[in-house]
Amino acid sequence: MAGRGPHERLYDSISSFLGKNPPSEIPKKWERFSDIAILPSGSFRDESWEDVVGPDFWKAVAQGLNVERLGVMGEVTGRIRKSGVKMLLGDDDWVVRRENGVDYGYHVTKCMFSAGNVNERRRMGEVVRRGEVVVDLFAGIGYYSLPILVHSEVEHIHCCEWNNDAVESLEWSLERNNVSSLCTIHRGDNRETCKSIGKVADRVIMGLLPTSERSFEAAMEVLSDSGGVIHIHGLAKPDEYSEWAEEVMTGICNFREGSRARKIIVNRIKSYAPRWDHVVLDVEIN
Ligand SMILES: C[S@@+](CC[C@H](N)C(=O)[O-])C[C@H]1O[C@@H](n2cnc3c(N)ncnc32)[C@H](O)[C@@H]1O
């Protein structure tokens, strides 16, 4: 019927597959890109769906969402921030996600991609000035490094990453976006790899939650002797951004004698949990 929205179309597709109305709630939102949709965790999990779900049912859901492949979200877990996405329909979990003119290729079941950080990815592509050297200590699949490489006139980026799946994705995306020559990947723990990078950075990115404090020393190790800007992500309570920023600035300055920190700004990225925001502090160190 004309004017029916995506939720109604999903409802219709499921109803027509079952020959009756769905036994309980169906998802109201999902992430859809390329030819895949990722359902929120817990979708179709209550017992009323037990006898219904299976390959043909997933095909009906995919049809309702106008995609070829289906996945379901899980929790992002563990020290390598492994994505908890599980495939429901389709064997191939490789996706290419295009955002702001950048192609990110990755395995959805192995790496995470936070759609909510879109503005921060765009911002990173805008703040870097011509000729800067950047060190991304938690590069992942290139969330922040790729927009910088594609949209700024950066001289070079050093990407640190210890998850091999993320490194493989990053390598693929560097080629795909034609920027490989501007990037060096340092595989392994950034607390070790920082030592071979040297004090080259005009800018350091620290995009790890809940905190990157265990790598504060590594950040100071790669920051140029003349100082630079560090983008430090973290979690803060909505009315306590300033206190959080002060603590972070004191913490990081401990790792370079005589260093001084000047807060540029704290930006909110998104809500992380009730009363906790994902924020990023831009701080100038000299
Ligand atoms: C959470 S991801 C980055 C997410 C990203 N900031 C976003 O916006 O979605 C952080 C990455 O840092 C990597 N990582 C964590 N600790 C590390 C360490 N000590 N050395 C190198 N890589 C590390 C993880 O494997 C992961 O790929």
The ligand as a Gaussian input file, in Angstrom:
#p B3LYP/6-31G(d) Opt

LIG

0 1
 C       36.861000       0.573000      20.129000
 S       37.882000       0.513000      18.753000
 C       37.753000       2.085000      18.155000
 C       36.315000       2.459000      17.975000
 C       36.178000       3.754000      17.299000
 N       36.809000       4.787000      18.076000
 C       34.763000       4.101000      16.916000
 O       34.507000       5.264000      16.804000
 O       33.926000       3.254000      16.674000
 C       39.418000       0.532000      19.561000
 C       40.464000      -0.298000      18.888000
 O       41.648000      -0.250000      19.663000
 C       42.273000      -1.511000      19.656000
 N       43.123000      -1.555000      20.851000
 C       42.733000      -1.533000      22.156000
 N       43.812000      -1.502000      22.970000
 C       44.917000      -1.480000      22.164000
 C       46.322000      -1.432000      22.420000
 N       46.805000      -1.375000      23.669000
 N       47.164000      -1.417000      21.371000
 C       46.682000      -1.446000      20.098000
 N       45.359000      -1.498000      19.790000
 C       44.480000      -1.504000      20.812000
 C       41.126000      -2.499000      19.626000
 O       41.525000      -3.716000      19.054000
 C       40.098000      -1.765000      18.749000
 O       40.206000      -2.118000      17.399000

